[in-house]
C-alpha cells in the first residue's frame, strides 16, 4: 500500500495567501504518519497567491495513495486551494515529436536509457522519416506522419491517436517544426513542453537565430515552455543564454544555440516530471 523503498508523495498547491497554510499542511502530514523530506513555498506579492511544494515519505503514512487527496478535502475547502497529489515512482509515458533536427531527441532518449531522466519514451512521432533508425536503436517505436497544408487536420488527428494509443501523459516537442492547432494543444493542458530556439519573448516565430544575427545581439538564448494556443507564448519553465559577438555568423549562433537547447529542454522535462512546476496564468513557479 505505502512505499518502504523511499517512495514519496508530492503535494503541489496554490491558494490565496492567508495565515496558517504551512502549519495546516505540515499538521496534516504529521497526523497521518508521513515524514516531510522537502518543503518549499513562495508568495506572489503581485497577486497575493501562495504556492507550496511538500514532499513526504509514504513509508509510515496511514493513508493509501488513493486516500490522500480525499483526506485533504477539508484543507482544500478551508483555504480555497488548487491541489494535486503526485508520486515519485509514477514514471510518465512520453511522446516525442520531432522534425529534421535530432539533437534534442537523441539527448532525451540517451538520458532516459541511462536513468538520468525518470521518463519512459513510448513513441517518437515525426513529419519526416529521417530518425527512424535512431528510435529503433533505442528500442522506441517510430511513427512517420508526413504533413502538408491540405492534410494538416488529418495528420494532427493521427498524431493524437498515436499518443493516446501509447498511453502518453507528457508530449515533448523536440524541435518539432509544425505549428500545433489550438484544438490539439487544448487536449494537453500544461502537458506539452516545447523547446524554442530563442530567448523568448524576443525573436518569436521562425528563424530566430537569423533574426538575432540581423539585430546584432550579444547573447543568444533558448526557452523551454508549455505550449498553448498562442504561438511561443506559453508559460516559461526554463531558459539559458550564451554570449556571442560580431564575429559569429548566423550558423555559429545556431550551433551554439543547439548546445543550449538540449540542456534547457532536459532541465524543463526534469522539473515537470519531478513535480516542481506550478502554472500561474502566463507564468510558472519552478521550485528547486
VOBA-1610 file (N, C-alpha, C; in pm, whole numbers, padded with zeros to 5 digits, always signed):
BEGIN
Unk+00083-00120+00000Unk+00000+00000+00000Unk+00087+00125+00000Unk+00179+00137+00094Unk+00267+00251+00102Unk+00409+00209+00073Unk+00493+00304+00031Unk+00628+00271-00011Unk+00722+00253+00105Unk+00798+00144+00105Unk+00903+00122+00203Unk+01039+00135+00136Unk+01040+00189+00014Unk+01163+00199-00064Unk+01202+00343-00091Unk+01153+00433-00009Unk+01183+00573-00029Unk+01086+00644-00121Unk+00978+00576-00162Unk+00879+00640-00247Unk+00813+00755-00172Unk+00791+00864-00244Unk+00734+00982-00181Unk+00606+01026-00250Unk+00528+01102-00176Unk+00414+01174-00232Unk+00452+01322-00239Unk+00404+01389-00343Unk+00432+01531-00360Unk+00299+01605-00368Unk+00283+01703-00280Unk+00167+01791-00284Unk+00208+01921-00352Unk+00138+01958-00456Unk+00156+02086-00522Unk+00029+02168-00501Unk+00042+02281-00435Unk-00078+02355-00401Unk-00061+02505-00423Unk-00171+02570-00450Unk-00175+02715-00460Unk-00309+02761-00407Unk-00310+02882-00348Unk-00432+02936-00291Unk-00410+03082-00257Unk-00517+03157-00229Unk-00498+03293-00182Unk-00414+03293-00054Unk-00321+03387-00046Unk-00233+03391+00070Unk-00312+03428+00196Unk-00284+03354+00305Unk-00351+03375+00432Unk-00273+03302+00541Unk-00291+03342+00666Unk-00217+03275+00773Unk-00259+03129+00790Unk-00164+03048+00831Unk-00196+02912+00876Unk-00180+02802+00773Unk-00148+02837+00648Unk-00142+02734+00543Unk-00030+02635+00571Unk+00091+02685+00595Unk+00207+02599+00616Unk+00184+02507+00736Unk+00134+02564+00844Unk+00110+02485+00965Unk+00005+02378+00941Unk-00100+02413+00868Unk-00209+02317+00844Unk-00162+02200+00757Unk-00082+02229+00653Unk-00034+02122+00566Unk+00064+02033+00641Unk+00155+02093+00717Unk+00250+02014+00795Unk+00178+01927+00897Unk+00076+01983+00960Unk-00001+01906+01058Unk-00074+01789+00993Unk-00125+01810+00872Unk-00193+01702+00801Unk-00097+01585+00779Unk+00023+01615+00729Unk+00121+01509+00703Unk+00159+01440+00833Unk+00182+01518+00940Unk+00222+01462+01069Unk+00113+01370+01125Unk-00011+01415+01121Unk-00121+01335+01179Unk-00139+01202+01109Unk-00099+01195+00981Unk-00115+01070+00907Unk+00014+00990+00897Unk+00112+01025+00977Unk+00233+00943+00987Unk+00336+00966+00879Unk+00319+01071+00799Unk+00415+01100+00695Unk+00535+01176+00749Unk+00648+01163+00680Unk+00770+01234+00718Unk+00809+01327+00604Unk+00799+01459+00627Unk+00831+01557+00523Unk+00981+01560+00501Unk+01021+01543+00375Unk+01164+01548+00343Unk+01201+01672+00262Unk+01100+01742+00210Unk+01128+01867+00139Unk+01001+01951+00139Unk+01018+02080+00168Unk+00906+02174+00166Unk+00957+02309+00118Unk+00892+02360+00014Unk+00928+02490-00040Unk+00800+02569-00064Unk+00808+02698-00044Unk+00692+02781-00067Unk+00731+02916-00126Unk+00632+02979-00187Unk+00654+03111-00248Unk+00523+03187-00241Unk+00533+03318-00210Unk+00416+03403-00211Unk+00432+03509-00320Unk+00341+03508-00414Unk+00341+03606-00521Unk+00276+03734-00467Unk+00358+03836-00446Unk+00308+03959-00384Unk+00220+04039-00479Unk+00237+04019-00608Unk+00154+04091-00704Unk+00009+04046-00695Unk-00012+03914-00691Unk-00147+03859-00691Unk-00190+03806-00555Unk-00101+03812-00455Unk-00130+03760-00320Unk-00171+03613-00325Unk-00094+03537-00401Unk-00119+03393-00414Unk-00003+03317-00351Unk-00036+03215-00274Unk+00064+03133-00206Unk+00081+03002-00282Unk+00206+02960-00301Unk+00239+02835-00369Unk+00325+02751-00276Unk+00304+02619-00279Unk+00385+02531-00195Unk+00402+02394-00261Unk+00521+02340-00240Unk+00550+02202-00278Unk+00596+02129-00153Unk+00526+02023-00118Unk+00559+01944+00000Unk+00578+01799-00042Unk+00694+01742-00009Unk+00724+01604-00043Unk+00744+01525+00086Unk+00674+01413+00097Unk+00687+01333+00219Unk+00693+01184+00186Unk+00761+01111+00274Unk+00775+00966+00256Unk+00641+00897+00278Unk+00611+00800+00191Unk+00490+00721+00210Unk+00507+00616+00318Unk+00630+00573+00341Unk+00655+00474+00445Unk+00612+00531+00580Unk+00519+00463+00646Unk+00467+00509+00774Unk+00337+00585+00763Unk+00302+00629+00643Unk+00177+00703+00625Unk+00059+00608+00637Unk-00044+00648+00710Unk-00159+00560+00732Unk-00266+00573+00623Unk-00237+00649+00519Unk-00331+00665+00409Unk-00279+00590+00285Unk-00368+00519+00219Unk-00334+00463+00089Unk-00324+00578-00012Unk-00254+00552-00121Unk-00234+00659-00219Unk-00363+00726-00262Unk-00462+00642-00292Unk-00588+00697-00342Unk-00668+00768-00233Unk-00625+00755-00107Unk-00697+00820+00004Unk-00642+00958+00037Unk-00522+00991-00013Unk-00458+01115+00030Unk-00537+01237-00017Unk-00571+01242-00145Unk-00641+01360-00196Unk-00778+01379-00131Unk-00860+01273-00117Unk-00987+01293-00045Unk-00967+01338+00100Unk-00861+01288+00165Unk-00836+01329+00303Unk-00797+01476+00313Unk-00743+01530+00203Unk-00704+01671+00200Unk-00823+01764+00179Unk-00940+01710+00147Unk-01053+01793+00108Unk-01087+01902+00210Unk-01087+01874+00341Unk-01116+01984+00436Unk-01017+02100+00424Unk-00888+02070+00403Unk-00790+02177+00385Unk-00813+02251+00254Unk-00843+02175+00149Unk-00867+02236+00019Unk-00984+02334+00027Unk-01091+02291+00093Unk-01208+02378+00107Unk-01179+02497+00199Unk-01107+02472+00308Unk-01078+02578+00406Unk-00998+02692+00345Unk-00898+02657+00263Unk-00808+02759+00208Unk-00835+02792+00060Unk-00940+02735+00004Unk-00972+02755-00139Unk-00851+02719-00226Unk-00798+02601-00203Unk-00676+02556-00268Unk-00702+02493-00404Unk-00603+02506-00490Unk-00584+02416-00602Unk-00474+02320-00559Unk-00500+02190-00562Unk-00404+02095-00506Unk-00399+01969-00591Unk-00278+01921-00617Unk-00261+01793-00684Unk-00169+01706-00600Unk-00188+01576-00610Unk-00106+01478-00538Unk-00037+01390-00642Unk+00096+01387-00638Unk+00174+01307-00731Unk+00263+01212-00652Unk+00320+01112-00722Unk+00404+01013-00655Unk+00534+00995-00732Unk+00642+00981-00656Unk+00775+00980-00717Unk+00800+00858-00805Unk+00726+00751-00785Unk+00751+00631-00866Unk+00656+00619-00986Unk+00577+00723-01010Unk+00493+00727-01129Unk+00577+00781-01245Unk+00622+00695-01331Unk+00708+00735-01442Unk+00621+00773-01562Unk+00626+00898-01605Unk+00539+00939-01716Unk+00578+00875-01847Unk+00478+00844-01926Unk+00500+00794-02061Unk+00504+00915-02154Unk+00614+00928-02225Unk+00642+01048-02303Unk+00633+01019-02452Unk+00568+01108-02524Unk+00568+01105-02669Unk+00652+01221-02718Unk+00753+01193-02800Unk+00841+01298-02852Unk+00805+01326-02997Unk+00779+01453-03026Unk+00754+01497-03163Unk+00878+01569-03213Unk+00923+01534-03334Unk+01049+01586-03386Unk+01035+01604-03537Unk+01113+01696-03591Unk+01119+01713-03737Unk+01256+01667-03787Unk+01333+01753-03850Unk+01457+01707-03912Unk+01576+01708-03817Unk+01580+01799-03721Unk+01696+01809-03633Unk+01680+01713-03515Unk+01782+01631-03493Unk+01768+01519-03399Unk+01838+01541-03266Unk+01906+01654-03245Unk+01991+01666-03126Unk+01912+01656-02996Unk+01795+01719-02989Unk+01715+01712-02866Unk+01656+01573-02847Unk+01611+01511-02956Unk+01558+01375-02949Unk+01663+01279-02896Unk+01781+01280-02954Unk+01887+01187-02912Unk+01922+01208-02765Unk+01929+01334-02723Unk+01963+01362-02584Unk+01858+01307-02489Unk+01731+01327-02521Unk+01624+01276-02434Unk+01627+01123-02427Unk+01645+01059-02542Unk+01649+00913-02544Unk+01767+00860-02463Unk+01882+00926-02475Unk+02001+00882-02402Unk+01983+00902-02252Unk+01929+01015-02212Unk+01908+01041-02069Unk+01806+00943-02011Unk+01703+00911-02089Unk+01604+00814-02043Unk+01666+00676-02026Unk+01744+00632-02125Unk+01806+00500-02119Unk+01901+00489-01999Unk+01976+00594-01971Unk+02071+00591-01860Unk+02003+00604-01724Unk+01874+00632-01723Unk+01805+00654-01598Unk+01828+00793-01542Unk+01883+00880-01625Unk+01914+01016-01581Unk+01788+01102-01576Unk+01692+01070-01662Unk+01561+01135-01660Unk+01456+01028-01632Unk+01372+01049-01530Unk+01271+00947-01498Unk+01152+00954-01591Unk+01176+00915-01716Unk+01069+00914-01816Unk+01076+00784-01895Unk+00963+00747-01952Unk+00954+00632-02042Unk+00912+00686-02179Unk+01009+00700-02268Unk+00976+00748-02403Unk+00906+00634-02476Unk+00777+00650-02497Unk+00696+00542-02552Unk+00686+00545-02703Unk+00697+00665-02761Unk+00683+00675-02906Unk+00753+00803-02954Unk+00813+00795-03071Unk+00868+00911-03141Unk+00785+00931-03267Unk+00733+01052-03284Unk+00648+01083-03399Unk+00713+01197-03477Unk+00720+01180-03609Unk+00784+01282-03690Unk+00711+01302-03822Unk+00718+01425-03872Unk+00665+01451-04006Unk+00769+01420-04113Unk+00886+01372-04073Unk+00990+01326-04166Unk+01035+01187-04124Unk+01090+01112-04216Unk+01131+00974-04188Unk+01276+00964-04141Unk+01343+01078-04122Unk+01488+01080-04100Unk+01536+00999-03981Unk+01460+00996-03872Unk+01514+00946-03746Unk+01458+00809-03704Unk+01407+00735-03800Unk+01353+00602-03770Unk+01462+00511-03711Unk+01581+00519-03767Unk+01689+00432-03719Unk+01733+00472-03578Unk+01731+00600-03548Unk+01766+00646-03412Unk+01668+00587-03312Unk+01539+00601-03340Unk+01438+00547-03248Unk+01452+00396-03235Unk+01474+00328-03346Unk+01489+00183-03343Unk+01609+00142-03257Unk+01721+00215-03268Unk+01840+00182-03191Unk+01812+00190-03041Unk+01726+00286-03002Unk+01691+00300-02861Unk+01572+00212-02822Unk+01519+00137-02917Unk+01408+00047-02885Unk+01275+00116-02867Unk+01257+00229-02935Unk+01133+00307-02922Unk+01061+00305-03057Unk+00930+00288-03053Unk+00854+00285-03178Unk+00858+00421-03246Unk+00874+00419-03376Unk+00879+00541-03457Unk+00757+00545-03548Unk+00688+00658-03546Unk+00569+00675-03630Unk+00594+00792-03724Unk+00592+00765-03854Unk+00613+00869-03956Unk+00478+00917-04005Unk+00451+01047-03980Unk+00324+01105-04022Unk+00353+01234-04099Unk+00378+01221-04230Unk+00406+01341-04311Unk+00286+01435-04314Unk+00315+01561-04340Unk+00206+01660-04336Unk+00226+01764-04445Unk+00116+01807-04502Unk+00112+01922-04592Unk+00003+02015-04540Unk-00007+02132-04601Unk-00112+02226-04559Unk-00251+02164-04573Unk-00269+02085-04679Unk-00400+02025-04703Unk-00431+01911-04608Unk-00327+01840-04564Unk-00350+01721-04480Unk-00331+01747-04331Unk-00305+01871-04293Unk-00271+01901-04154Unk-00378+01855-04053Unk-00507+01882-04073Unk-00606+01833-03976Unk-00604+01682-03958Unk-00594+01609-04069Unk-00591+01463-04061Unk-00461+01416-03995Unk-00350+01483-04025Unk-00222+01444-03965Unk-00224+01468-03814Unk-00279+01582-03772Unk-00288+01608-03627Unk-00375+01504-03558Unk-00484+01465-03622Unk-00571+01362-03563Unk-00495+01231-03550Unk-00411+01200-03649Unk-00331+01077-03642Unk-00226+01086-03532Unk-00167+01205-03514Unk-00071+01224-03404Unk-00141+01202-03270Unk-00257+01263-03254Unk-00334+01244-03129Unk-00362+01096-03105Unk-00403+01026-03207Unk-00436+00884-03192Unk-00313+00804-03151Unk-00198+00835-03211Unk-00075+00763-03176Unk-00035+00790-03032Unk-00048+00914-02987Unk-00015+00947-02848Unk-00106+00872-02751Unk-00234+00872-02780Unk-00330+00804-02693Unk-00305+00653-02694Unk-00279+00598-02812Unk-00256+00453-02822Unk-00135+00409-02741Unk-00037+00498-02723Unk+00083+00464-02647Unk+00075+00509-02501Unk-00043+00552-02459Unk-00062+00588-02319Unk+00020+00707-02274Unk+00046+00800-02366Unk+00132+00915-02337Unk+00064+01010-02239Unk+00141+01059-02142Unk+00092+01159-02047Unk+00167+01291-02058Unk+00281+01291-02129Unk+00358+01414-02150Unk+00408+01415-02294Unk+00385+01526-02363Unk+00432+01543-02500Unk+00550+01640-02499Unk+00658+01602-02566Unk+00775+01689-02575Unk+00800+01722-02722Unk+00803+01850-02752Unk+00832+01896-02887Unk+00982+01920-02896Unk+01053+01821-02949Unk+01199+01825-02955Unk+01241+01880-03091Unk+01218+02010-03109Unk+01239+02077-03237Unk+01142+02022-03343Unk+01015+02016-03304Unk+00908+01981-03397Unk+00864+02111-03465Unk+00886+02122-03595Unk+00873+02248-03665Unk+00736+02267-03730Unk+00634+02207-03671Unk+00498+02229-03716Unk+00422+02304-03607Unk+00340+02399-03647Unk+00257+02473-03552Unk+00135+02388-03518Unk+00117+02360-03391Unk+00003+02280-03347Unk-00121+02368-03334Unk-00233+02312-03371Unk-00358+02388-03364Unk-00401+02407-03219Unk-00485+02507-03198Unk-00539+02530-03064Unk-00618+02411-03013Unk-00688+02345-03103Unk-00765+02226-03063Unk-00673+02116-03013Unk-00562+02095-03082Unk-00466+01993-03040Unk-00411+02026-02902Unk-00364+02149-02886Unk-00299+02188-02760Unk-00397+02182-02644Unk-00523+02216-02668Unk-00622+02220-02560Unk-00644+02084-02496Unk-00609+01977-02568Unk-00626+01842-02512Unk-00512+01804-02418Unk-00408+01888-02414Unk-00292+01857-02332Unk-00255+01979-02245Unk-00344+02021-02156Unk-00314+02141-02077Unk-00192+02119-01988Unk-00095+02209-02000Unk+00030+02204-01922Unk+00097+02067-01933Unk+00085+02004-02048Unk+00145+01873-02069Unk+00214+01861-02204Unk+00239+01975-02268Unk+00322+01980-02388Unk+00437+02075-02360Unk+00559+02024-02363Unk+00677+02107-02341Unk+00747+02129-02474Unk+00770+02256-02507Unk+00836+02292-02631Unk+00972+02354-02601Unk+01070+02325-02687Unk+01198+02395-02678Unk+01201+02494-02794Unk+01214+02621-02760Unk+01216+02724-02864Unk+01357+02780-02873Unk+01408+02789-02993Unk+01545+02832-03015Unk+01555+02984-03017Unk+01510+03041-02906Unk+01521+03185-02886Unk+01496+03213-02738Unk+01549+03326-02691Unk+01525+03368-02553Unk+01395+03447-02553Unk+01283+03374-02545Unk+01152+03440-02550Unk+01139+03541-02436Unk+01065+03651-02459Unk+00976+03676-02573Unk+01044+03740-02695Unk+01176+03750-02698Unk+01243+03806-02815Unk+01245+03704-02930Unk+01239+03754-03052Unk+01257+03674-03173Unk+01165+03552-03176Unk+01037+03579-03164Unk+00938+03472-03171Unk+00921+03429-03316Unk+00860+03310-03334Unk+00834+03261-03469Unk+00955+03195-03532Unk+00963+03198-03665Unk+01065+03123-03737Unk+01198+03196-03749Unk+01304+03118-03773Unk+01440+03167-03797Unk+01488+03267-03692Unk+01473+03234-03563Unk+01512+03330-03460Unk+01662+03359-03457Unk+01747+03259-03489Unk+01890+03285-03489Unk+01927+03386-03598Unk+01860+03377-03712Unk+01886+03474-03817Unk+01834+03611-03775Unk+01720+03615-03708Unk+01670+03742-03657Unk+01770+03802-03557Unk+01824+03716-03469Unk+01919+03764-03369Unk+02046+03816-03434Unk+02093+03745-03538Unk+02215+03788-03607Unk+02194+03923-03676Unk+02078+03938-03739Unk+02049+04064-03806Unk+02040+04180-03707Unk+02000+04147-03584Unk+01985+04251-03481Unk+02116+04279-03409Unk+02219+04195-03431Unk+02348+04218-03369Unk+02350+04194-03220Unk+02277+04095-03173Unk+02269+04070-03029Unk+02404+04023-02975Unk+02422+04036-02845Unk+02545+03993-02779Unk+02523+03869-02694Unk+02400+03823-02686Unk+02370+03693-02626Unk+02264+03625-02713Unk+02269+03492-02718Unk+02156+03417-02773Unk+02110+03321-02664Unk+01983+03289-02668Unk+01929+03203-02563Unk+01827+03108-02618Unk+01780+03020-02531Unk+01674+02925-02566Unk+01573+02922-02452Unk+01454+02878-02483Unk+01345+02879-02387Unk+01266+02749-02395Unk+01245+02686-02282Unk+01153+02572-02273Unk+01026+02621-02206Unk+00913+02593-02270Unk+00786+02644-02218Unk+00674+02546-02247Unk+00565+02561-02176Unk+00445+02484-02207Unk+00380+02543-02332Unk+00338+02456-02421Unk+00273+02501-02544Unk+00128+02540-02514Unk+00087+02651-02573Unk-00051+02697-02563Unk-00100+02730-02704Unk-00226+02770-02713Unk-00282+02804-02843Unk-00213+02925-02904Unk-00154+03011-02820Unk-00080+03127-02869Unk+00064+03084-02899Unk+00109+03101-03020Unk+00240+03054-03062Unk+00351+03117-02979Unk+00438+03032-02922Unk+00557+03075-02847Unk+00523+03168-02731Unk+00405+03151-02673Unk+00362+03243-02568Unk+00322+03170-02440Unk+00355+03040-02429Unk+00314+02963-02313Unk+00402+02991-02191Unk+00357+02948-02074Unk+00433+02970-01951Unk+00574+02911-01960Unk+00673+02991-01923Unk+00814+02953-01938Unk+00858+02868-01819Unk+00925+02756-01849Unk+00976+02666-01746Unk+01124+02689-01721Unk+01202+02705-01828Unk+01347+02720-01813Unk+01403+02799-01930Unk+01512+02871-01906Unk+01581+02946-02009Unk+01730+02948-01980Unk+01808+02976-02084Unk+01952+02995-02064Unk+02006+03074-02182Unk+02125+03133-02162Unk+02187+03215-02266Unk+02335+03183-02276Unk+02394+03221-02390Unk+02539+03215-02410Unk+02580+03343-02480Unk+02696+03397-02442Unk+02745+03521-02503Unk+02796+03494-02645Unk+02768+03588-02734Unk+02816+03580-02871Unk+02874+03717-02908Unk+02933+03726-03025Unk+02993+03853-03067Unk+02967+03877-03215Unk+03017+03992-03263Unk+03001+04028-03403Unk+03073+03930-03496Unk+03166+03852-03441Unk+03239+03756-03523Unk+03154+03633-03557Unk+03047+03610-03481Unk+02964+03491-03501Unk+02866+03511-03615Unk+02865+03416-03706Unk+02766+03417-03814Unk+02634+03359-03764Unk+02531+03365-03847Unk+02404+03304-03810Unk+02420+03154-03786Unk+02506+03089-03865Unk+02532+02946-03845Unk+02601+02921-03712Unk+02692+03011-03673Unk+02758+02999-03542Unk+02655+03009-03430Unk+02562+03102-03444Unk+02459+03118-03342Unk+02373+02992-03333Unk+02340+02934-03447Unk+02262+02811-03447Unk+02337+02699-03377Unk+02466+02684-03408Unk+02546+02578-03347Unk+02554+02596-03196Unk+02580+02717-03151Unk+02592+02741-03008Unk+02456+02729-02939Unk+02351+02768-03011Unk+02217+02754-02955Unk+02176+02610-02937Unk+02216+02523-03033Unk+02179+02382-03022Unk+02238+02318-02895Unk+02359+02360-02859Unk+02418+02308-02736Unk+02332+02342-02615Unk+02275+02463-02617Unk+02189+02504-02505Unk+02053+02433-02508Unk+02003+02410-02629Unk+01869+02353-02641Unk+01856+02219-02570Unk+01956+02132-02586Unk+01945+02000-02524Unk+01945+02012-02371Unk+02025+02104-02317Unk+02035+02118-02172Unk+01908+02178-02114Unk+01860+02284-02176Unk+01741+02353-02124Unk+01618+02264-02135Unk+01603+02193-02246Unk+01489+02103-02260Unk+01493+01993-02154Unk+01610+01934-02132Unk+01621+01829-02030Unk+01588+01883-01891Unk+01633+02005-01862Unk+01603+02064-01731Unk+01453+02087-01714Unk+01389+02133-01820Unk+01245+02159-01813Unk+01166+02030-01796Unk+01203+01927-01872Unk+01135+01798-01859Unk+01154+01743-01717Unk+01276+01754-01665Unk+01301+01707-01529Unk+01215+01780-01428Unk+01208+01912-01439Unk+01127+01990-01345Unk+00981+01946-01350Unk+00931+01919-01471Unk+00792+01876-01485Unk+00769+01739-01423Unk+00853+01643-01456Unk+00828+01506-01412Unk+00861+01487-01263Unk+00941+01576-01206Unk+00965+01572-01062Unk+00864+01658-00986Unk+00763+01705-01056Unk+00651+01778-00995Unk+00701+01902-00919Unk+00780+01982-00991Unk+00834+02103-00931Unk+00781+02230-00997Unk+00682+02215-01084Unk+00631+02331-01159Unk+00484+02355-01126Unk+00454+02479-01092Unk+00316+02523-01075Unk+00290+02636-01175Unk+00184+02624-01253Unk+00150+02725-01353Unk+00056+02827-01289Unk+00089+02954-01311Unk+00007+03064-01259Unk-00017+03162-01373Unk-00130+03144-01441Unk-00157+03229-01556Unk-00056+03206-01665Unk+00012+03312-01707Unk+00115+03302-01810Unk+00251+03275-01750Unk+00259+03261-01621Unk+00387+03243-01553Unk+00393+03106-01486Unk+00513+03073-01438Unk+00529+02949-01361Unk+00605+02979-01233Unk+00581+02896-01134Unk+00667+02887-01016Unk+00740+02754-01029Unk+00873+02758-01035Unk+00953+02637-01051Unk+01041+02622-00927Unk+01006+02524-00845Unk+01081+02503-00721Unk+01213+02430-00750Unk+01312+02453-00666Unk+01444+02392-00684Unk+01437+02240-00669
//
